[in-house]
Amino acid sequence: MGKHDIETGNGGQLYPNMMESPELRWAFIRKVYTILSMQFVLTAVVAGLIVFIRPFAWFMVSTPLGFGLYITIVVLSVISVLVLACFKNKHPLNFFLLMIFTVCIAFTVGMACAFTKGEIILEAAILTGTVFVSLTLYTFWAAKRGHDFNFLGPFLFAALLVLMVFGFIQFFFPLGKVSMMIYGGLAALIFSAYIIYDTDNLIKRHSYDDYIWAAVSLYLDIINLFMAVLSLLRVLE
Protein backbone atom coordinates (compact mmCIF):
# COMPACT_ATOMS: atom_id res chain seq x y z
CA MET A 1 0.00 0.00 0.00
CA GLY A 2 2.81 2.42 0.91
CA LYS A 3 4.62 1.63 -2.29
CA HIS A 4 1.42 2.21 -4.29
CA ASP A 5 0.89 5.57 -2.60
CA ILE A 6 4.41 6.75 -3.40
CA GLU A 7 4.42 5.74 -7.05
CA THR A 8 0.93 6.85 -8.08
CA GLY A 9 -0.99 10.08 -8.16
CA ASN A 10 0.53 13.36 -7.05
CA GLY A 11 2.72 11.53 -4.52
CA GLY A 12 4.43 9.75 -7.39
CA GLN A 13 5.38 12.93 -9.21
CA LEU A 14 9.19 12.91 -9.32
CA TYR A 15 9.35 16.56 -10.38
CA PRO A 16 6.87 19.41 -10.97
CA ASN A 17 4.81 19.32 -14.17
CA MET A 18 5.82 15.72 -14.84
CA MET A 19 3.98 14.65 -18.01
CA GLU A 20 4.84 10.94 -18.14
CA SER A 21 3.37 8.15 -16.04
CA PRO A 22 4.96 8.06 -12.56
CA GLU A 23 4.49 4.27 -12.45
CA LEU A 24 6.54 3.78 -15.62
CA ARG A 25 9.33 6.08 -14.45
CA TRP A 26 9.49 4.41 -11.03
CA ALA A 27 9.65 1.00 -12.72
CA PHE A 28 12.51 2.26 -14.89
CA ILE A 29 14.37 3.60 -11.84
CA ARG A 30 13.94 0.30 -9.98
CA LYS A 31 15.27 -1.59 -13.02
CA VAL A 32 18.35 0.62 -13.23
CA TYR A 33 19.18 0.25 -9.54
CA THR A 34 18.64 -3.52 -9.75
CA ILE A 35 21.17 -3.75 -12.59
CA LEU A 36 23.52 -1.47 -10.66
CA SER A 37 23.26 -3.72 -7.59
CA MET A 38 24.10 -6.78 -9.68
CA GLN A 39 27.11 -4.96 -11.11
CA PHE A 40 28.43 -4.23 -7.64
CA VAL A 41 27.91 -7.81 -6.49
CA LEU A 42 29.95 -8.99 -9.49
CA THR A 43 32.55 -6.28 -8.84
CA ALA A 44 32.90 -7.30 -5.18
CA VAL A 45 33.32 -10.97 -6.11
CA VAL A 46 35.94 -10.40 -8.83
CA ALA A 47 37.86 -7.75 -6.88
CA GLY A 48 37.73 -9.90 -3.74
CA LEU A 49 39.22 -12.89 -5.57
CA ILE A 50 42.10 -10.74 -6.84
CA VAL A 51 42.76 -9.30 -3.38
CA PHE A 52 42.78 -12.69 -1.65
CA ILE A 53 44.69 -14.61 -4.33
CA ARG A 54 47.98 -12.81 -3.70
CA PRO A 55 50.17 -14.79 -6.16
CA PHE A 56 47.95 -13.71 -9.04
CA ALA A 57 48.18 -10.03 -8.08
CA TRP A 58 51.97 -10.27 -7.79
CA PHE A 59 52.13 -12.03 -11.16
CA MET A 60 50.21 -9.17 -12.77
CA VAL A 61 52.60 -6.47 -11.52
CA SER A 62 55.94 -8.29 -11.52
CA THR A 63 56.10 -10.07 -14.89
CA PRO A 64 55.96 -8.77 -18.48
CA LEU A 65 53.24 -11.30 -19.32
CA GLY A 66 51.15 -10.20 -16.35
CA PHE A 67 51.59 -6.53 -17.18
CA GLY A 68 50.61 -7.22 -20.78
CA LEU A 69 47.48 -9.00 -19.58
CA TYR A 70 46.66 -6.07 -17.31
CA ILE A 71 46.94 -3.59 -20.20
CA THR A 72 44.82 -5.89 -22.38
CA ILE A 73 42.03 -5.96 -19.79
CA VAL A 74 42.14 -2.16 -19.42
CA VAL A 75 41.88 -1.76 -23.21
CA LEU A 76 39.09 -4.35 -23.31
CA SER A 77 37.11 -2.32 -20.75
CA VAL A 78 37.32 0.72 -23.04
CA ILE A 79 36.38 -1.26 -26.14
CA SER A 80 33.48 -3.02 -24.41
CA VAL A 81 31.92 0.24 -23.16
CA LEU A 82 32.25 1.81 -26.62
CA VAL A 83 30.57 -1.19 -28.24
CA LEU A 84 27.96 -1.17 -25.48
CA ALA A 85 27.19 2.46 -26.29
CA CYS A 86 26.34 1.35 -29.84
CA PHE A 87 24.28 -1.69 -28.83
CA LYS A 88 22.87 -0.50 -25.50
CA ASN A 89 19.28 -1.28 -26.57
CA LYS A 90 19.97 -4.61 -28.31
CA HIS A 91 18.97 -7.44 -25.96
CA PRO A 92 20.61 -9.80 -24.91
CA LEU A 93 23.86 -8.49 -26.42
CA ASN A 94 23.74 -5.43 -24.18
CA PHE A 95 23.75 -7.59 -21.03
CA PHE A 96 26.64 -9.69 -22.33
CA LEU A 97 28.68 -6.56 -23.08
CA LEU A 98 27.71 -5.12 -19.70
CA MET A 99 29.03 -8.26 -17.97
CA ILE A 100 32.35 -8.07 -19.84
CA PHE A 101 32.70 -4.38 -19.04
CA THR A 102 31.87 -4.90 -15.37
CA VAL A 103 34.36 -7.77 -15.00
CA CYS A 104 37.12 -5.67 -16.60
CA ILE A 105 36.42 -2.73 -14.30
CA ALA A 106 36.22 -5.08 -11.31
CA PHE A 107 39.65 -6.41 -12.26
CA THR A 108 41.17 -2.92 -12.18
CA VAL A 109 39.48 -2.23 -8.85
CA GLY A 110 40.85 -5.49 -7.47
CA MET A 111 44.37 -4.63 -8.60
CA ALA A 112 44.09 -1.20 -6.95
CA CYS A 113 42.99 -2.85 -3.69
CA ALA A 114 45.42 -5.79 -3.81
CA PHE A 115 48.29 -3.77 -2.37
CA THR A 116 46.25 -1.57 -0.05
CA LYS A 117 45.55 -2.14 3.63
CA GLY A 118 42.14 -3.61 4.41
CA GLU A 119 41.30 -0.75 6.76
CA ILE A 120 41.82 1.81 4.00
CA ILE A 121 39.71 -0.21 1.54
CA LEU A 122 36.89 -0.48 4.08
CA GLU A 123 37.07 3.23 4.91
CA ALA A 124 37.00 4.16 1.22
CA ALA A 125 34.03 1.85 0.62
CA ILE A 126 32.08 3.29 3.56
CA LEU A 127 32.81 6.88 2.52
CA THR A 128 31.86 6.16 -1.09
CA GLY A 129 28.63 4.43 -0.10
CA THR A 130 27.70 7.25 2.26
CA VAL A 131 28.33 9.92 -0.37
CA PHE A 132 26.40 8.00 -3.03
CA VAL A 133 23.33 7.39 -0.87
CA SER A 134 23.34 10.97 0.46
CA LEU A 135 23.68 12.56 -2.99
CA THR A 136 21.04 10.23 -4.46
CA LEU A 137 18.52 11.14 -1.77
CA TYR A 138 19.38 14.83 -2.16
CA THR A 139 18.87 14.69 -5.94
CA PHE A 140 15.46 13.03 -5.61
CA TRP A 141 14.50 15.63 -2.97
CA ALA A 142 15.76 18.50 -5.14
CA ALA A 143 14.01 17.20 -8.27
CA LYS A 144 10.75 16.98 -6.33
CA ARG A 145 11.10 20.69 -5.58
CA GLY A 146 11.79 21.70 -9.16
CA HIS A 147 15.59 21.90 -9.18
CA ASP A 148 17.31 20.91 -12.42
CA PHE A 149 20.98 19.88 -12.65
CA ASN A 150 21.22 19.58 -16.43
CA PHE A 151 23.33 22.75 -16.51
CA LEU A 152 26.17 20.81 -14.85
CA GLY A 153 26.82 18.78 -18.02
CA PRO A 154 29.24 21.12 -19.87
CA PHE A 155 31.10 22.09 -16.69
CA LEU A 156 31.57 18.46 -15.63
CA PHE A 157 32.76 17.47 -19.09
CA ALA A 158 35.36 20.24 -19.05
CA ALA A 159 36.42 19.29 -15.51
CA LEU A 160 36.77 15.65 -16.57
CA LEU A 161 39.03 16.63 -19.47
CA VAL A 162 41.24 18.65 -17.12
CA LEU A 163 41.35 15.70 -14.71
CA MET A 164 42.36 13.32 -17.50
CA VAL A 165 45.18 15.61 -18.64
CA PHE A 166 46.28 16.02 -15.02
CA GLY A 167 46.36 12.24 -14.59
CA PHE A 168 48.24 11.78 -17.87
CA ILE A 169 50.92 14.24 -16.76
CA GLN A 170 51.08 12.65 -13.31
CA PHE A 171 51.58 9.21 -14.86
CA PHE A 172 54.59 10.19 -16.96
CA PHE A 173 55.97 12.96 -14.74
CA PRO A 174 55.09 12.21 -11.09
CA LEU A 175 54.68 15.48 -9.22
CA GLY A 176 54.79 14.11 -5.70
CA LYS A 177 52.52 13.51 -2.74
CA VAL A 178 50.87 16.93 -2.70
CA SER A 179 49.98 16.59 -6.36
CA MET A 180 48.38 13.19 -5.74
CA MET A 181 46.34 14.66 -2.88
CA ILE A 182 45.09 17.45 -5.15
CA TYR A 183 44.28 14.96 -7.91
CA GLY A 184 42.39 12.65 -5.54
CA GLY A 185 40.45 15.53 -3.99
CA LEU A 186 39.47 17.00 -7.36
CA ALA A 187 38.45 13.60 -8.72
CA ALA A 188 36.28 12.94 -5.65
CA LEU A 189 34.50 16.29 -6.09
CA ILE A 190 33.98 15.85 -9.83
CA PHE A 191 32.55 12.34 -9.58
CA SER A 192 30.36 13.35 -6.65
CA ALA A 193 28.88 16.02 -8.91
CA TYR A 194 28.50 13.43 -11.67
CA ILE A 195 26.38 11.30 -9.31
CA ILE A 196 23.97 14.23 -8.94
CA TYR A 197 23.98 14.92 -12.69
CA ASP A 198 23.42 11.30 -13.75
CA THR A 199 20.77 10.71 -11.08
CA ASP A 200 18.93 13.80 -12.34
CA ASN A 201 19.10 12.36 -15.87
CA LEU A 202 17.80 9.05 -14.51
CA ILE A 203 14.79 10.84 -13.02
CA LYS A 204 13.96 13.10 -15.96
CA ARG A 205 15.72 12.39 -19.25
CA HIS A 206 16.67 8.79 -19.93
CA SER A 207 14.21 6.94 -22.12
CA TYR A 208 12.77 3.66 -20.87
CA ASP A 209 15.10 1.70 -23.19
CA ASP A 210 18.21 3.34 -21.75
CA TYR A 211 18.30 1.28 -18.54
CA ILE A 212 21.69 -0.27 -19.39
CA TRP A 213 23.36 3.04 -20.15
CA ALA A 214 21.85 4.72 -17.10
CA ALA A 215 23.26 1.93 -14.92
CA VAL A 216 26.68 2.17 -16.59
CA SER A 217 26.80 5.93 -15.99
CA LEU A 218 26.09 5.60 -12.28
CA TYR A 219 28.38 2.58 -11.97
CA LEU A 220 31.31 4.54 -13.42
CA ASP A 221 30.55 7.52 -11.16
CA ILE A 222 30.65 5.35 -8.05
CA ILE A 223 33.72 3.34 -9.10
CA ASN A 224 35.66 6.47 -9.98
CA LEU A 225 34.63 8.10 -6.71
CA PHE A 226 35.80 5.01 -4.80
CA MET A 227 39.15 4.98 -6.64
CA ALA A 228 39.64 8.71 -5.98
CA VAL A 229 38.88 8.31 -2.27
CA LEU A 230 41.11 5.23 -2.10
CA SER A 231 44.07 7.05 -3.67
CA LEU A 232 43.54 10.03 -1.38
CA LEU A 233 43.48 7.86 1.74
CA ARG A 234 46.60 5.99 0.64
CA VAL A 235 48.47 9.27 0.25
CA LEU A 236 47.27 10.48 3.64
CA GLU A 237 48.25 7.21 5.35
C-alpha positions in Angstrom: 0.0 0.0 0.0 2.8 2.4 0.9 4.6 1.6 -2.3 1.4 2.2 -4.3 0.9 5.6 -2.6 4.4 6.7 -3.4 4.4 5.7 -7.0 0.9 6.9 -8.1 -1.0 10.1 -8.2 0.5 13.4 -7.1 2.7 11.5 -4.5 4.4 9.8 -7.4 5.4 12.9 -9.2 9.2 12.9 -9.3 9.3 16.6 -10.4 6.9 19.4 -11.0 4.8 19.3 -14.2 5.8 15.7 -14.8 4.0 14.7 -18.0 4.8 10.9 -18.1 3.4 8.1 -16.0 5.0 8.1 -12.6 4.5 4.3 -12.5 6.5 3.8 -15.6 9.3 6.1 -14.5 9.5 4.4 -11.0 9.6 1.0 -12.7 12.5 2.3 -14.9 14.4 3.6 -11.8 13.9 0.3 -10.0 15.3 -1.6 -13.0 18.4 0.6 -13.2 19.2 0.2 -9.5 18.6 -3.5 -9.8 21.2 -3.8 -12.6 23.5 -1.5 -10.7 23.3 -3.7 -7.6 24.1 -6.8 -9.7 27.1 -5.0 -11.1 28.4 -4.2 -7.6 27.9 -7.8 -6.5 30.0 -9.0 -9.5 32.6 -6.3 -8.8 32.9 -7.3 -5.2 33.3 -11.0 -6.1 35.9 -10.4 -8.8 37.9 -7.7 -6.9 37.7 -9.9 -3.7 39.2 -12.9 -5.6 42.1 -10.7 -6.8 42.8 -9.3 -3.4 42.8 -12.7 -1.7 44.7 -14.6 -4.3 48.0 -12.8 -3.7 50.2 -14.8 -6.2 47.9 -13.7 -9.0 48.2 -10.0 -8.1 52.0 -10.3 -7.8 52.1 -12.0 -11.2 50.2 -9.2 -12.8 52.6 -6.5 -11.5 55.9 -8.3 -11.5 56.1 -10.1 -14.9 56.0 -8.8 -18.5 53.2 -11.3 -19.3 51.1 -10.2 -16.4 51.6 -6.5 -17.2 50.6 -7.2 -20.8 47.5 -9.0 -19.6 46.7 -6.1 -17.3 46.9 -3.6 -20.2 44.8 -5.9 -22.4 42.0 -6.0 -19.8 42.1 -2.2 -19.4 41.9 -1.8 -23.2 39.1 -4.3 -23.3 37.1 -2.3 -20.8 37.3 0.7 -23.0 36.4 -1.3 -26.1 33.5 -3.0 -24.4 31.9 0.2 -23.2 32.2 1.8 -26.6 30.6 -1.2 -28.2 28.0 -1.2 -25.5 27.2 2.5 -26.3 26.3 1.4 -29.8 24.3 -1.7 -28.8 22.9 -0.5 -25.5 19.3 -1.3 -26.6 20.0 -4.6 -28.3 19.0 -7.4 -26.0 20.6 -9.8 -24.9 23.9 -8.5 -26.4 23.7 -5.4 -24.2 23.8 -7.6 -21.0 26.6 -9.7 -22.3 28.7 -6.6 -23.1 27.7 -5.1 -19.7 29.0 -8.3 -18.0 32.4 -8.1 -19.8 32.7 -4.4 -19.0 31.9 -4.9 -15.4 34.4 -7.8 -15.0 37.1 -5.7 -16.6 36.4 -2.7 -14.3 36.2 -5.1 -11.3 39.6 -6.4 -12.3 41.2 -2.9 -12.2 39.5 -2.2 -8.8 40.9 -5.5 -7.5 44.4 -4.6 -8.6 44.1 -1.2 -6.9 43.0 -2.8 -3.7 45.4 -5.8 -3.8 48.3 -3.8 -2.4 46.3 -1.6 -0.1 45.5 -2.1 3.6 42.1 -3.6 4.4 41.3 -0.7 6.8 41.8 1.8 4.0 39.7 -0.2 1.5 36.9 -0.5 4.1 37.1 3.2 4.9 37.0 4.2 1.2 34.0 1.9 0.6 32.1 3.3 3.6 32.8 6.9 2.5 31.9 6.2 -1.1 28.6 4.4 -0.1 27.7 7.2 2.3 28.3 9.9 -0.4 26.4 8.0 -3.0 23.3 7.4 -0.9 23.3 11.0 0.5 23.7 12.6 -3.0 21.0 10.2 -4.5 18.5 11.1 -1.8 19.4 14.8 -2.2 18.9 14.7 -5.9 15.5 13.0 -5.6 14.5 15.6 -3.0 15.8 18.5 -5.1 14.0 17.2 -8.3 10.7 17.0 -6.3 11.1 20.7 -5.6 11.8 21.7 -9.2 15.6 21.9 -9.2 17.3 20.9 -12.4 21.0 19.9 -12.6 21.2 19.6 -16.4 23.3 22.8 -16.5 26.2 20.8 -14.8 26.8 18.8 -18.0 29.2 21.1 -19.9 31.1 22.1 -16.7 31.6 18.5 -15.6 32.8 17.5 -19.1 35.4 20.2 -19.1 36.4 19.3 -15.5 36.8 15.7 -16.6 39.0 16.6 -19.5 41.2 18.6 -17.1 41.3 15.7 -14.7 42.4 13.3 -17.5 45.2 15.6 -18.6 46.3 16.0 -15.0 46.4 12.2 -14.6 48.2 11.8 -17.9 50.9 14.2 -16.8 51.1 12.6 -13.3 51.6 9.2 -14.9 54.6 10.2 -17.0 56.0 13.0 -14.7 55.1 12.2 -11.1 54.7 15.5 -9.2 54.8 14.1 -5.7 52.5 13.5 -2.7 50.9 16.9 -2.7 50.0 16.6 -6.4 48.4 13.2 -5.7 46.3 14.7 -2.9 45.1 17.4 -5.1 44.3 15.0 -7.9 42.4 12.7 -5.5 40.4 15.5 -4.0 39.5 17.0 -7.4 38.5 13.6 -8.7 36.3 12.9 -5.7 34.5 16.3 -6.1 34.0 15.8 -9.8 32.5 12.3 -9.6 30.4 13.3 -6.6 28.9 16.0 -8.9 28.5 13.4 -11.7 26.4 11.3 -9.3 24.0 14.2 -8.9 24.0 14.9 -12.7 23.4 11.3 -13.8 20.8 10.7 -11.1 18.9 13.8 -12.3 19.1 12.4 -15.9 17.8 9.0 -14.5 14.8 10.8 -13.0 14.0 13.1 -16.0 15.7 12.4 -19.2 16.7 8.8 -19.9 14.2 6.9 -22.1 12.8 3.7 -20.9 15.1 1.7 -23.2 18.2 3.3 -21.7 18.3 1.3 -18.5 21.7 -0.3 -19.4 23.4 3.0 -20.1 21.8 4.7 -17.1 23.3 1.9 -14.9 26.7 2.2 -16.6 26.8 5.9 -16.0 26.1 5.6 -12.3 28.4 2.6 -12.0 31.3 4.5 -13.4 30.5 7.5 -11.2 30.7 5.3 -8.0 33.7 3.3 -9.1 35.7 6.5 -10.0 34.6 8.1 -6.7 35.8 5.0 -4.8 39.1 5.0 -6.6 39.6 8.7 -6.0 38.9 8.3 -2.3 41.1 5.2 -2.1 44.1 7.1 -3.7 43.5 10.0 -1.4 43.5 7.9 1.7 46.6 6.0 0.6 48.5 9.3 0.2 47.3 10.5 3.6 48.3 7.2 5.3 
